[in-house]
Amino acid sequence: MLLRIFKGTGPGVIFLIIITLITVWISAILNQRLHPRFIYETDPMPLYGFMKFLLHNNHSLGVILSFLIVSLMAFLMVNFNTTVFFINERTFLPALIYVLFGGFFPDHQLLNPVLPASIFLMLAIIRIIDSYHKTGTAYNYFDAGILISTGSLFYANLIWFGLLVIIGIALLRTGNLKEIVISIIGLLTPYLITFGIYYVLGKDTVALMKLLGNNLFTKAIYFPFPRVTIVALVFSVAFILVSIIQLIKHMNTKKIKSRKTFSLLIWTFLISLVVYFALPSASVEIVWLTSIPASYFLTHYFVIVKKKLIPEIFFYLLFLFVLLIQIWYLR
């Protein structure tokens, strides 16, 4: 019943998603804890540091801005599927699932660099897919490189997602060397501009290099996982894997552009996992990036599976876990 309601496309569904978003963020508004001392807080990247400066480190403003960024992200995710139509139906489910996954970690439902970085990653994915069937040199990859690199000036680990630009060329194009070169130039451009600004302002460029190194390789502080969060994560990961298996089974039935879109999303998911498990600086904040492809995988599963009982049960449990986590956080 609940799944069928949210699979609709009427204005009532939009209203319910907005209510869900507000409900999920109530704990962040009511229980405004101090931000954990992650490296990106103690030694922020340039654009994130500038954002904090503009907000005067005001916690309430940070929560409000984060809420607005998640709202924008939800819109972009729905619009992406509406434009490319790589899922079999037009649906608001990607937005809803993204909002719910963000509720798994209330400690990160406040200003953090991953949220603005996620916007840049989403826009980069859109630009890469837009290059499909473009004649001549597709400068989309230059744009995508700039977007990812700019996002990394908020959250340094986003730079590893620059691999998506090269992967996108391999998936969507014929191996044009010029496109590879311009994508690399795109990735370098924001850093060249940043170093130039530092030099002109008389700031220490060596300190900027050290700042980047610290954000990429300094070990993150330990994050204590509550039991309810562990159960929710294990359950969700298992269902995401099931949804990926279902996606692979149905891949050959899809149009070429849809297959390539899902392939790029699978690579996005894999890169986020590698970053989390391989790099000491990455912690649970990366959920805002991992949830992008995961939301699409689960949406596809909910749309494609004919037996509705199991998806309906999971859908209810997903809501239940988020509710329990939020209640635990408010204690």
C-alpha positions as protocol buffer text, in pm:
chain_id: "A"
residue {
  index: 1
  type: MET
  ca { x: 0 y: 0 z: 0 }
}
residue {
  index: 2
  type: LEU
  ca { x: 269 y: 252 z: 105 }
}
residue {
  index: 3
  type: LEU
  ca { x: 489 y: 166 z: -192 }
}
residue {
  index: 4
  type: ARG
  ca { x: 200 y: 198 z: -435 }
}
residue {
  index: 5
  type: ILE
  ca { x: 121 y: 544 z: -297 }
}
residue {
  index: 6
  type: PHE
  ca { x: 478 y: 671 z: -336 }
}
residue {
  index: 7
  type: LYS
  ca { x: 509 y: 520 z: -685 }
}
residue {
  index: 8
  type: GLY
  ca { x: 245 y: 767 z: -802 }
}
residue {
  index: 9
  type: THR
  ca { x: 331 y: 1084 z: -992 }
}
residue {
  index: 10
  type: GLY
  ca { x: 62 y: 1322 z: -873 }
}
residue {
  index: 11
  type: PRO
  ca { x: 111 y: 1638 z: -665 }
}
residue {
  index: 12
  type: GLY
  ca { x: 5 y: 1445 z: -356 }
}
residue {
  index: 13
  type: VAL
  ca { x: 322 y: 1234 z: -378 }
}
residue {
  index: 14
  type: ILE
  ca { x: 536 y: 1547 z: -393 }
}
residue {
  index: 15
  type: PHE
  ca { x: 359 y: 1673 z: -80 }
}
residue {
  index: 16
  type: LEU
  ca { x: 424 y: 1340 z: 100 }
}
residue {
  index: 17
  type: ILE
  ca { x: 795 y: 1349 z: 6 }
}
residue {
  index: 18
  type: ILE
  ca { x: 822 y: 1704 z: 142 }
}
residue {
  index: 19
  type: ILE
  ca { x: 657 y: 1591 z: 466 }
}
residue {
  index: 20
  type: THR
  ca { x: 897 y: 1295 z: 483 }
}
residue {
  index: 21
  type: LEU
  ca { x: 1195 y: 1523 z: 425 }
}
residue {
  index: 22
  type: ILE
  ca { x: 1086 y: 1758 z: 703 }
}
residue {
  index: 23
  type: THR
  ca { x: 1019 y: 1465 z: 939 }
}
residue {
  index: 24
  type: VAL
  ca { x: 1361 y: 1312 z: 873 }
}
residue {
  index: 25
  type: TRP
  ca { x: 1529 y: 1644 z: 947 }
}
residue {
  index: 26
  type: ILE
  ca { x: 1338 y: 1723 z: 1267 }
}
residue {
  index: 27
  type: SER
  ca { x: 1605 y: 1556 z: 1485 }
}
residue {
  index: 28
  type: ALA
  ca { x: 1878 y: 1767 z: 1323 }
}
residue {
  index: 29
  type: ILE
  ca { x: 1679 y: 2084 z: 1392 }
}
residue {
  index: 30
  type: LEU
  ca { x: 1577 y: 1997 z: 1749 }
}
residue {
  index: 31
  type: ASN
  ca { x: 1899 y: 1828 z: 1858 }
}
residue {
  index: 32
  type: GLN
  ca { x: 2172 y: 2053 z: 1724 }
}
residue {
  index: 33
  type: ARG
  ca { x: 2484 y: 1874 z: 1832 }
}
residue {
  index: 34
  type: LEU
  ca { x: 2829 y: 2013 z: 1767 }
}
residue {
  index: 35
  type: HIS
  ca { x: 2982 y: 1888 z: 1447 }
}
residue {
  index: 36
  type: PRO
  ca { x: 3223 y: 1592 z: 1489 }
}
residue {
  index: 37
  type: ARG
  ca { x: 3583 y: 1695 z: 1454 }
}
residue {
  index: 38
  type: PHE
  ca { x: 3649 y: 1543 z: 1115 }
}
residue {
  index: 39
  type: ILE
  ca { x: 3950 y: 1666 z: 919 }
}
residue {
  index: 40
  type: TYR
  ca { x: 3723 y: 1851 z: 676 }
}
residue {
  index: 41
  type: GLU
  ca { x: 3602 y: 2059 z: 974 }
}
residue {
  index: 42
  type: THR
  ca { x: 3934 y: 2127 z: 1143 }
}
residue {
  index: 43
  type: ASP
  ca { x: 4119 y: 2181 z: 813 }
}
residue {
  index: 44
  type: PRO
  ca { x: 3848 y: 2261 z: 553 }
}
residue {
  index: 45
  type: MET
  ca { x: 3902 y: 2269 z: 177 }
}
residue {
  index: 46
  type: PRO
  ca { x: 3895 y: 2623 z: 29 }
}
residue {
  index: 47
  type: LEU
  ca { x: 3533 y: 2639 z: -92 }
}
residue {
  index: 48
  type: TYR
  ca { x: 3395 y: 2469 z: 218 }
}
residue {
  index: 49
  type: GLY
  ca { x: 3598 y: 2702 z: 438 }
}
residue {
  index: 50
  type: PHE
  ca { x: 3458 y: 2998 z: 243 }
}
residue {
  index: 51
  type: MET
  ca { x: 3103 y: 2864 z: 286 }
}
residue {
  index: 52
  type: LYS
  ca { x: 3154 y: 2836 z: 663 }
}
residue {
  index: 53
  type: PHE
  ca { x: 3293 y: 3190 z: 666 }
}
residue {
  index: 54
  type: LEU
  ca { x: 2983 y: 3324 z: 488 }
}
residue {
  index: 55
  type: LEU
  ca { x: 2759 y: 3150 z: 742 }
}
residue {
  index: 56
  type: HIS
  ca { x: 2975 y: 3274 z: 1032 }
}
residue {
  index: 57
  type: ASN
  ca { x: 2982 y: 2911 z: 1155 }
}
residue {
  index: 58
  type: ASN
  ca { x: 2616 y: 2950 z: 1253 }
}
residue {
  index: 59
  type: HIS
  ca { x: 2490 y: 2597 z: 1323 }
}
residue {
  index: 60
  type: SER
  ca { x: 2123 y: 2673 z: 1260 }
}
residue {
  index: 61
  type: LEU
  ca { x: 2196 y: 2836 z: 924 }
}
residue {
  index: 62
  type: GLY
  ca { x: 2413 y: 2537 z: 836 }
}
residue {
  index: 63
  type: VAL
  ca { x: 2129 y: 2295 z: 904 }
}
residue {
  index: 64
  type: ILE
  ca { x: 1887 y: 2504 z: 698 }
}
residue {
  index: 65
  type: LEU
  ca { x: 2133 y: 2526 z: 407 }
}
residue {
  index: 66
  type: SER
  ca { x: 2194 y: 2150 z: 422 }
}
residue {
  index: 67
  type: PHE
  ca { x: 1818 y: 2090 z: 417 }
}
residue {
  index: 68
  type: LEU
  ca { x: 1789 y: 2307 z: 105 }
}
residue {
  index: 69
  type: ILE
  ca { x: 2078 y: 2126 z: -64 }
}
residue {
  index: 70
  type: VAL
  ca { x: 1913 y: 1789 z: -3 }
}
residue {
  index: 71
  type: SER
  ca { x: 1588 y: 1929 z: -147 }
}
residue {
  index: 72
  type: LEU
  ca { x: 1775 y: 2044 z: -460 }
}
residue {
  index: 73
  type: MET
  ca { x: 1947 y: 1708 z: -484 }
}
residue {
  index: 74
  type: ALA
  ca { x: 1612 y: 1528 z: -469 }
}
residue {
  index: 75
  type: PHE
  ca { x: 1484 y: 1746 z: -753 }
}
residue {
  index: 76
  type: LEU
  ca { x: 1792 y: 1680 z: -968 }
}
residue {
  index: 77
  type: MET
  ca { x: 1763 y: 1305 z: -919 }
}
residue {
  index: 78
  type: VAL
  ca { x: 1399 y: 1296 z: -1030 }
}
residue {
  index: 79
  type: ASN
  ca { x: 1466 y: 1531 z: -1321 }
}
residue {
  index: 80
  type: PHE
  ca { x: 1759 y: 1315 z: -1439 }
}
residue {
  index: 81
  type: ASN
  ca { x: 1536 y: 1010 z: -1478 }
}
residue {
  index: 82
  type: THR
  ca { x: 1256 y: 1218 z: -1632 }
}
residue {
  index: 83
  type: THR
  ca { x: 1498 y: 1352 z: -1895 }
}
residue {
  index: 84
  type: VAL
  ca { x: 1690 y: 1035 z: -1979 }
}
residue {
  index: 85
  type: PHE
  ca { x: 1408 y: 794 z: -1883 }
}
residue {
  index: 86
  type: PHE
  ca { x: 1648 y: 509 z: -1800 }
}
residue {
  index: 87
  type: ILE
  ca { x: 1407 y: 365 z: -1541 }
}
residue {
  index: 88
  type: ASN
  ca { x: 1094 y: 212 z: -1691 }
}
residue {
  index: 89
  type: GLU
  ca { x: 864 y: 465 z: -1525 }
}
residue {
  index: 90
  type: ARG
  ca { x: 859 y: 831 z: -1434 }
}
residue {
  index: 91
  type: THR
  ca { x: 865 y: 827 z: -1057 }
}
residue {
  index: 92
  type: PHE
  ca { x: 960 y: 1034 z: -752 }
}
residue {
  index: 93
  type: LEU
  ca { x: 1104 y: 732 z: -573 }
}
residue {
  index: 94
  type: PRO
  ca { x: 1474 y: 825 z: -626 }
}
residue {
  index: 95
  type: ALA
  ca { x: 1416 y: 1148 z: -432 }
}
residue {
  index: 96
  type: LEU
  ca { x: 1233 y: 972 z: -150 }
}
residue {
  index: 97
  type: ILE
  ca { x: 1494 y: 696 z: -112 }
}
residue {
  index: 98
  type: TYR
  ca { x: 1778 y: 950 z: -116 }
}
residue {
  index: 99
  type: VAL
  ca { x: 1607 y: 1145 z: 162 }
}
residue {
  index: 100
  type: LEU
  ca { x: 1557 y: 829 z: 369 }
}
residue {
  index: 101
  type: PHE
  ca { x: 1917 y: 712 z: 331 }
}
residue {
  index: 102
  type: GLY
  ca { x: 2034 y: 1051 z: 455 }
}
residue {
  index: 103
  type: GLY
  ca { x: 1833 y: 988 z: 771 }
}
residue {
  index: 104
  type: PHE
  ca { x: 2059 y: 693 z: 861 }
}
residue {
  index: 105
  type: PHE
  ca { x: 2320 y: 932 z: 1001 }
}
residue {
  index: 106
  type: PRO
  ca { x: 2160 y: 1223 z: 1189 }
}
residue {
  index: 107
  type: ASP
  ca { x: 2508 y: 1340 z: 1295 }
}
residue {
  index: 108
  type: HIS
  ca { x: 2564 y: 1440 z: 933 }
}
residue {
  index: 109
  type: GLN
  ca { x: 2229 y: 1612 z: 882 }
}
residue {
  index: 110
  type: LEU
  ca { x: 2394 y: 1949 z: 917 }
}
residue {
  index: 111
  type: LEU
  ca { x: 2641 y: 2155 z: 721 }
}
residue {
  index: 112
  type: ASN
  ca { x: 2913 y: 1931 z: 582 }
}
residue {
  index: 113
  type: PRO
  ca { x: 3123 y: 1947 z: 262 }
}
residue {
  index: 114
  type: VAL
  ca { x: 2981 y: 1629 z: 110 }
}
residue {
  index: 115
  type: LEU
  ca { x: 2637 y: 1780 z: 52 }
}
residue {
  index: 116
  type: PRO
  ca { x: 2747 y: 2058 z: -186 }
}
residue {
  index: 117
  type: ALA
  ca { x: 2995 y: 1812 z: -340 }
}
residue {
  index: 118
  type: SER
  ca { x: 2707 y: 1571 z: -413 }
}
residue {
  index: 119
  type: ILE
  ca { x: 2536 y: 1839 z: -622 }
}
residue {
  index: 120
  type: PHE
  ca { x: 2849 y: 1875 z: -835 }
}
residue {
  index: 121
  type: LEU
  ca { x: 2877 y: 1496 z: -873 }
}
residue {
  index: 122
  type: MET
  ca { x: 2513 y: 1471 z: -985 }
}
residue {
  index: 123
  type: LEU
  ca { x: 2559 y: 1751 z: -1238 }
}
residue {
  index: 124
  type: ALA
  ca { x: 2876 y: 1584 z: -1367 }
}
residue {
  index: 125
  type: ILE
  ca { x: 2693 y: 1254 z: -1420 }
}
residue {
  index: 126
  type: ILE
  ca { x: 2419 y: 1440 z: -1610 }
}
residue {
  index: 127
  type: ARG
  ca { x: 2678 y: 1611 z: -1833 }
}
residue {
  index: 128
  type: ILE
  ca { x: 2852 y: 1281 z: -1906 }
}
residue {
  index: 129
  type: ILE
  ca { x: 2528 y: 1111 z: -2011 }
}
residue {
  index: 130
  type: ASP
  ca { x: 2436 y: 1414 z: -2223 }
}
residue {
  index: 131
  type: SER
  ca { x: 2738 y: 1337 z: -2443 }
}
residue {
  index: 132
  type: TYR
  ca { x: 2566 y: 1026 z: -2580 }
}
residue {
  index: 133
  type: HIS
  ca { x: 2540 y: 1041 z: -2963 }
}
residue {
  index: 134
  type: LYS
  ca { x: 2694 y: 1388 z: -2981 }
}
residue {
  index: 135
  type: THR
  ca { x: 2879 y: 1443 z: -3307 }
}
residue {
  index: 136
  type: GLY
  ca { x: 3236 y: 1568 z: -3306 }
}
residue {
  index: 137
  type: THR
  ca { x: 3423 y: 1637 z: -2985 }
}
residue {
  index: 138
  type: ALA
  ca { x: 3199 y: 1629 z: -2679 }
}
residue {
  index: 139
  type: TYR
  ca { x: 3306 y: 1910 z: -2449 }
}
residue {
  index: 140
  type: ASN
  ca { x: 3070 y: 1764 z: -2189 }
}
residue {
  index: 141
  type: TYR
  ca { x: 3371 y: 1585 z: -2042 }
}
residue {
  index: 142
  type: PHE
  ca { x: 3553 y: 1913 z: -1988 }
}
residue {
  index: 143
  type: ASP
  ca { x: 3243 y: 2039 z: -1806 }
}
residue {
  index: 144
  type: ALA
  ca { x: 3215 y: 1718 z: -1604 }
}
residue {
  index: 145
  type: GLY
  ca { x: 3582 y: 1740 z: -1507 }
}
residue {
  index: 146
  type: ILE
  ca { x: 3538 y: 2099 z: -1389 }
}
residue {
  index: 147
  type: LEU
  ca { x: 3227 y: 2006 z: -1190 }
}
residue {
  index: 148
  type: ILE
  ca { x: 3391 y: 1714 z: -1009 }
}
residue {
  index: 149
  type: SER
  ca { x: 3710 y: 1909 z: -942 }
}
residue {
  index: 150
  type: THR
  ca { x: 3512 y: 2209 z: -812 }
}
residue {
  index: 151
  type: GLY
  ca { x: 3314 y: 1975 z: -586 }
}
residue {
  index: 152
  type: SER
  ca { x: 3643 y: 1840 z: -449 }
}
residue {
  index: 153
  type: LEU
  ca { x: 3725 y: 2193 z: -332 }
}
residue {
  index: 154
  type: PHE
  ca { x: 3440 y: 2133 z: -86 }
}
residue {
  index: 155
  type: TYR
  ca { x: 3508 y: 1763 z: -16 }
}
residue {
  index: 156
  type: ALA
  ca { x: 3853 y: 1649 z: -126 }
}
residue {
  index: 157
  type: ASN
  ca { x: 3765 y: 1282 z: -178 }
}
residue {
  index: 158
  type: LEU
  ca { x: 3529 y: 1375 z: -461 }
}
residue {
  index: 159
  type: ILE
  ca { x: 3840 y: 1409 z: -680 }
}
residue {
  index: 160
  type: TRP
  ca { x: 3857 y: 1028 z: -703 }
}
residue {
  index: 161
  type: PHE
  ca { x: 3525 y: 1037 z: -888 }
}
residue {
  index: 162
  type: GLY
  ca { x: 3717 y: 1205 z: -1170 }
}
residue {
  index: 163
  type: LEU
  ca { x: 3761 y: 846 z: -1289 }
}
residue {
  index: 164
  type: LEU
  ca { x: 3395 y: 863 z: -1394 }
}
residue {
  index: 165
  type: VAL
  ca { x: 3487 y: 1109 z: -1668 }
}
residue {
  index: 166
  type: ILE
  ca { x: 3731 y: 862 z: -1826 }
}
residue {
  index: 167
  type: ILE
  ca { x: 3487 y: 576 z: -1769 }
}
residue {
  index: 168
  type: GLY
  ca { x: 3213 y: 783 z: -1934 }
}
residue {
  index: 169
  type: ILE
  ca { x: 3431 y: 831 z: -2242 }
}
residue {
  index: 170
  type: ALA
  ca { x: 3493 y: 454 z: -2257 }
}
residue {
  index: 171
  type: LEU
  ca { x: 3121 y: 377 z: -2219 }
}
residue {
  index: 172
  type: LEU
  ca { x: 2968 y: 643 z: -2442 }
}
residue {
  index: 173
  type: ARG
  ca { x: 3229 y: 742 z: -2698 }
}
residue {
  index: 174
  type: THR
  ca { x: 3476 y: 582 z: -2940 }
}
residue {
  index: 175
  type: GLY
  ca { x: 3790 y: 653 z: -2743 }
}
residue {
  index: 176
  type: ASN
  ca { x: 3856 y: 1005 z: -2875 }
}
residue {
  index: 177
  type: LEU
  ca { x: 4199 y: 1106 z: -2739 }
}
residue {
  index: 178
  type: LYS
  ca { x: 4102 y: 1474 z: -2753 }
}
residue {
  index: 179
  type: GLU
  ca { x: 3811 y: 1412 z: -2518 }
}
residue {
  index: 180
  type: ILE
  ca { x: 4042 y: 1238 z: -2270 }
}
residue {
  index: 181
  type: VAL
  ca { x: 4280 y: 1534 z: -2279 }
}
residue {
  index: 182
  type: ILE
  ca { x: 4007 y: 1796 z: -2232 }
}
residue {
  index: 183
  type: SER
  ca { x: 3856 y: 1595 z: -1944 }
}
residue {
  index: 184
  type: ILE
  ca { x: 4194 y: 1598 z: -1768 }
}
residue {
  index: 185
  type: ILE
  ca { x: 4226 y: 1972 z: -1835 }
}
residue {
  index: 186
  type: GLY
  ca { x: 3878 y: 2014 z: -1687 }
}
residue {
  index: 187
  type: LEU
  ca { x: 3983 y: 1830 z: -1372 }
}
residue {
  index: 188
  type: LEU
  ca { x: 4296 y: 2045 z: -1337 }
}
residue {
  index: 189
  type: THR
  ca { x: 4136 y: 2384 z: -1412 }
}
residue {
  index: 190
  type: PRO
  ca { x: 3970 y: 2459 z: -1072 }
}
residue {
  index: 191
  type: TYR
  ca { x: 4295 y: 2375 z: -891 }
}
residue {
  index: 192
  type: LEU
  ca { x: 4501 y: 2591 z: -1126 }
}
residue {
  index: 193
  type: ILE
  ca { x: 4261 y: 2879 z: -1063 }
}
residue {
  index: 194
  type: THR
  ca { x: 4273 y: 2818 z: -685 }
}
residue {
  index: 195
  type: PHE
  ca { x: 4652 y: 2812 z: -680 }
}
residue {
  index: 196
  type: GLY
  ca { x: 4651 y: 3129 z: -893 }
}
residue {
  index: 197
  type: ILE
  ca { x: 4420 y: 3306 z: -646 }
}
residue {
  index: 198
  type: TYR
  ca { x: 4640 y: 3196 z: -355 }
}
residue {
  index: 199
  type: TYR
  ca { x: 4948 y: 3328 z: -534 }
}
residue {
  index: 200
  type: VAL
  ca { x: 4789 y: 3665 z: -621 }
}
residue {
  index: 201
  type: LEU
  ca { x: 4661 y: 3710 z: -264 }
}
residue {
  index: 202
  type: GLY
  ca { x: 5005 y: 3624 z: -127 }
}
residue {
  index: 203
  type: LYS
  ca { x: 4885 y: 3309 z: 49 }
}
residue {
  index: 204
  type: ASP
  ca { x: 5105 y: 3004 z: 101 }
}
residue {
  index: 205
  type: THR
  ca { x: 5056 y: 2766 z: -194 }
}
residue {
  index: 206
  type: VAL
  ca { x: 5260 y: 2499 z: -16 }
}
residue {
  index: 207
  type: ALA
  ca { x: 5004 y: 2514 z: 267 }
}
residue {
  index: 208
  type: LEU
  ca { x: 4731 y: 2454 z: 8 }
}
residue {
  index: 209
  type: MET
  ca { x: 4909 y: 2139 z: -107 }
}
residue {
  index: 210
  type: LYS
  ca { x: 4938 y: 2025 z: 254 }
}
residue {
  index: 211
  type: LEU
  ca { x: 4569 y: 2103 z: 306 }
}
residue {
  index: 212
  type: LEU
  ca { x: 4476 y: 1881 z: 12 }
}
residue {
  index: 213
  type: GLY
  ca { x: 4700 y: 1600 z: 137 }
}
residue {
  index: 214
  type: ASN
  ca { x: 4552 y: 1618 z: 487 }
}
residue {
  index: 215
  type: ASN
  ca { x: 4196 y: 1600 z: 355 }
}
residue {
  index: 216
  type: LEU
  ca { x: 4279 y: 1305 z: 131 }
}
residue {
  index: 217
  type: PHE
  ca { x: 4492 y: 1090 z: 360 }
}
residue {
  index: 218
  type: THR
  ca { x: 4449 y: 1187 z: 726 }
}
residue {
  index: 219
  type: LYS
  ca { x: 4271 y: 914 z: 920 }
}
residue {
  index: 220
  type: ALA
  ca { x: 3913 y: 1007 z: 1003 }
}
residue {
  index: 221
  type: ILE
  ca { x: 3794 y: 999 z: 1363 }
}
residue {
  index: 222
  type: TYR
  ca { x: 3615 y: 685 z: 1474 }
}
residue {
  index: 223
  type: PHE
  ca { x: 3241 y: 689 z: 1414 }
}
residue {
  index: 224
  type: PRO
  ca { x: 3043 y: 482 z: 1668 }
}
residue {
  index: 225
  type: PHE
  ca { x: 2765 y: 292 z: 1492 }
}
residue {
  index: 226
  type: PRO
  ca { x: 2453 y: 248 z: 1708 }
}
residue {
  index: 227
  type: ARG
  ca { x: 2306 y: -102 z: 1690 }
}
residue {
  index: 228
  type: VAL
  ca { x: 1990 y: 14 z: 1516 }
}
residue {
  index: 229
  type: THR
  ca { x: 2204 y: 181 z: 1248 }
}
residue {
  index: 230
  type: ILE
  ca { x: 2410 y: -135 z: 1200 }
}
residue {
  index: 231
  type: VAL
  ca { x: 2095 y: -344 z: 1151 }
}
residue {
  index: 232
  type: ALA
  ca { x: 1952 y: -86 z: 910 }
}
residue {
  index: 233
  type: LEU
  ca { x: 2275 y: -73 z: 710 }
}
residue {
  index: 234
  type: VAL
  ca { x: 2312 y: -453 z: 685 }
}
residue {
  index: 235
  type: PHE
  ca { x: 1952 y: -485 z: 573 }
}
residue {
  index: 236
  type: SER
  ca { x: 1982 y: -200 z: 320 }
}
residue {
  index: 237
  type: VAL
  ca { x: 2313 y: -323 z: 175 }
}
residue {
  index: 238
  type: ALA
  ca { x: 2164 y: -670 z: 125 }
}
residue {
  index: 239
  type: PHE
  ca { x: 1866 y: -524 z: -57 }
}
residue {
  index: 240
  type: ILE
  ca { x: 2084 y: -295 z: -268 }
}
residue {
  index: 241
  type: LEU
  ca { x: 2284 y: -598 z: -379 }
}
residue {
  index: 242
  type: VAL
  ca { x: 1959 y: -777 z: -470 }
}
residue {
  index: 243
  type: SER
  ca { x: 1850 y: -472 z: -669 }
}
residue {
  index: 244
  type: ILE
  ca { x: 2184 y: -464 z: -856 }
}
residue {
  index: 245
  type: ILE
  ca { x: 2149 y: -834 z: -943 }
}
residue {
  index: 246
  type: GLN
  ca { x: 1798 y: -770 z: -1073 }
}
residue {
  index: 247
  type: LEU
  ca { x: 1928 y: -474 z: -1273 }
}
residue {
  index: 248
  type: ILE
  ca { x: 2202 y: -683 z: -1435 }
}
residue {
  index: 249
  type: LYS
  ca { x: 1947 y: -953 z: -1524 }
}
residue {
  index: 250
  type: HIS
  ca { x: 1729 y: -696 z: -1703 }
}
residue {
  index: 251
  type: MET
  ca { x: 2015 y: -497 z: -1858 }
}
residue {
  index: 252
  type: ASN
  ca { x: 1988 y: -656 z: -2203 }
}
residue {
  index: 253
  type: THR
  ca { x: 1619 y: -563 z: -2228 }
}
residue {
  index: 254
  type: LYS
  ca { x: 1692 y: -192 z: -2200 }
}
residue {
  index: 255
  type: LYS
  ca { x: 1774 y: 67 z: -2461 }
}
residue {
  index: 256
  type: ILE
  ca { x: 2143 y: 135 z: -2519 }
}
residue {
  index: 257
  type: LYS
  ca { x: 2140 y: 476 z: -2346 }
}
residue {
  index: 258
  type: SER
  ca { x: 1964 y: 330 z: -2043 }
}
residue {
  index: 259
  type: ARG
  ca { x: 2221 y: 49 z: -2020 }
}
residue {
  index: 260
  type: LYS
  ca { x: 2507 y: 296 z: -2036 }
}
residue {
  index: 261
  type: THR
  ca { x: 2343 y: 521 z: -1775 }
}
residue {
  index: 262
  type: PHE
  ca { x: 2305 y: 233 z: -1532 }
}
residue {
  index: 263
  type: SER
  ca { x: 2662 y: 118 z: -1607 }
}
residue {
  index: 264
  type: LEU
  ca { x: 2790 y: 465 z: -1514 }
}
residue {
  index: 265
  type: LEU
  ca { x: 2584 y: 455 z: -1193 }
}
residue {
  index: 266
  type: ILE
  ca { x: 2728 y: 113 z: -1105 }
}
residue {
  index: 267
  type: TRP
  ca { x: 3078 y: 258 z: -1146 }
}
residue {
  index: 268
  type: THR
  ca { x: 2978 y: 552 z: -926 }
}
residue {
  index: 269
  type: PHE
  ca { x: 2863 y: 307 z: -659 }
}
residue {
  index: 270
  type: LEU
  ca { x: 3184 y: 102 z: -683 }
}
residue {
  index: 271
  type: ILE
  ca { x: 3410 y: 408 z: -662 }
}
residue {
  index: 272
  type: SER
  ca { x: 3226 y: 529 z: -351 }
}
residue {
  index: 273
  type: LEU
  ca { x: 3276 y: 189 z: -186 }
}
residue {
  index: 274
  type: VAL
  ca { x: 3646 y: 183 z: -273 }
}
residue {
  index: 275
  type: VAL
  ca { x: 3691 y: 535 z: -137 }
}
residue {
  index: 276
  type: TYR
  ca { x: 3516 y: 444 z: 188 }
}
residue {
  index: 277
  type: PHE
  ca { x: 3702 y: 117 z: 250 }
}
residue {
  index: 278
  type: ALA
  ca { x: 4044 y: 206 z: 105 }
}
residue {
  index: 279
  type: LEU
  ca { x: 4102 y: 565 z: 214 }
}
residue {
  index: 280
  type: PRO
  ca { x: 4156 y: 649 z: 582 }
}
residue {
  index: 281
  type: SER
  ca { x: 4004 y: 997 z: 544 }
}
residue {
  index: 282
  type: ALA
  ca { x: 3664 y: 872 z: 424 }
}
residue {
  index: 283
  type: SER
  ca { x: 3393 y: 806 z: 679 }
}
residue {
  index: 284
  type: VAL
  ca { x: 3015 y: 772 z: 690 }
}
residue {
  index: 285
  type: GLU
  ca { x: 2969 y: 1118 z: 536 }
}
residue {
  index: 286
  type: ILE
  ca { x: 3015 y: 948 z: 200 }
}
residue {
  index: 287
  type: VAL
  ca { x: 2660 y: 815 z: 235 }
}
residue {
  index: 288
  type: TRP
  ca { x: 2548 y: 1132 z: 57 }
}
residue {
  index: 289
  type: LEU
  ca { x: 2744 y: 1015 z: -251 }
}
residue {
  index: 290
  type: THR
  ca { x: 2678 y: 641 z: -230 }
}
residue {
  index: 291
  type: SER
  ca { x: 2305 y: 705 z: -196 }
}
residue {
  index: 292
  type: ILE
  ca { x: 2287 y: 858 z: -545 }
}
residue {
  index: 293
  type: PRO
  ca { x: 2335 y: 535 z: -742 }
}
residue {
  index: 294
  type: ALA
  ca { x: 2181 y: 321 z: -465 }
}
residue {
  index: 295
  type: SER
  ca { x: 1856 y: 520 z: -484 }
}
residue {
  index: 296
  type: TYR
  ca { x: 1830 y: 453 z: -857 }
}
residue {
  index: 297
  type: PHE
  ca { x: 1905 y: 80 z: -813 }
}
residue {
  index: 298
  type: LEU
  ca { x: 1631 y: 41 z: -553 }
}
residue {
  index: 299
  type: THR
  ca { x: 1385 y: 249 z: -756 }
}
residue {
  index: 300
  type: HIS
  ca { x: 1444 y: 24 z: -1055 }
}
residue {
  index: 301
  type: TYR
  ca { x: 1386 y: -280 z: -836 }
}
residue {
  index: 302
  type: PHE
  ca { x: 1059 y: -143 z: -700 }
}
residue {
  index: 303
  type: VAL
  ca { x: 941 y: -66 z: -1054 }
}
residue {
  index: 304
  type: ILE
  ca { x: 1053 y: -386 z: -1231 }
}
residue {
  index: 305
  type: VAL
  ca { x: 969 y: -661 z: -978 }
}
residue {
  index: 306
  type: LYS
  ca { x: 625 y: -810 z: -1033 }
}
residue {
  index: 307
  type: LYS
  ca { x: 588 y: -975 z: -692 }
}
residue {
  index: 308
  type: LYS
  ca { x: 506 y: -675 z: -473 }
}
residue {
  index: 309
  type: LEU
  ca { x: 505 y: -832 z: -124 }
}
residue {
  index: 310
  type: ILE
  ca { x: 882 y: -835 z: -64 }
}
residue {
  index: 311
  type: PRO
  ca { x: 939 y: -482 z: -202 }
}
residue {
  index: 312
  type: GLU
  ca { x: 647 y: -357 z: 7 }
}
residue {
  index: 313
  type: ILE
  ca { x: 794 y: -515 z: 323 }
}
residue {
  index: 314
  type: PHE
  ca { x: 1135 y: -362 z: 254 }
}
residue {
  index: 315
  type: PHE
  ca { x: 976 y: -24 z: 189 }
}
residue {
  index: 316
  type: TYR
  ca { x: 798 y: -32 z: 525 }
}
residue {
  index: 317
  type: LEU
  ca { x: 1116 y: -147 z: 700 }
}
residue {
  index: 318
  type: LEU
  ca { x: 1319 y: 132 z: 541 }
}
residue {
  index: 319
  type: PHE
  ca { x: 1077 y: 387 z: 685 }
}
residue {
  index: 320
  type: LEU
  ca { x: 1079 y: 205 z: 1020 }
}
residue {
  index: 321
  type: PHE
  ca { x: 1459 y: 199 z: 1047 }
}
residue {
  index: 322
  type: VAL
  ca { x: 1487 y: 570 z: 968 }
}
residue {
  index: 323
  type: LEU
  ca { x: 1220 y: 645 z: 1229 }
}
residue {
  index: 324
  type: LEU
  ca { x: 1398 y: 436 z: 1494 }
}
residue {
  index: 325
  type: ILE
  ca { x: 1734 y: 598 z: 1418 }
}
residue {
  index: 326
  type: GLN
  ca { x: 1583 y: 945 z: 1445 }
}
residue {
  index: 327
  type: ILE
  ca { x: 1413 y: 857 z: 1777 }
}
residue {
  index: 328
  type: TRP
  ca { x: 1739 y: 714 z: 1913 }
}
residue {
  index: 329
  type: TYR
  ca { x: 1920 y: 1034 z: 1811 }
}
residue {
  index: 330
  type: LEU
  ca { x: 1668 y: 1251 z: 1998 }
}
residue {
  index: 331
  type: ARG
  ca { x: 1722 y: 1068 z: 2329 }
}
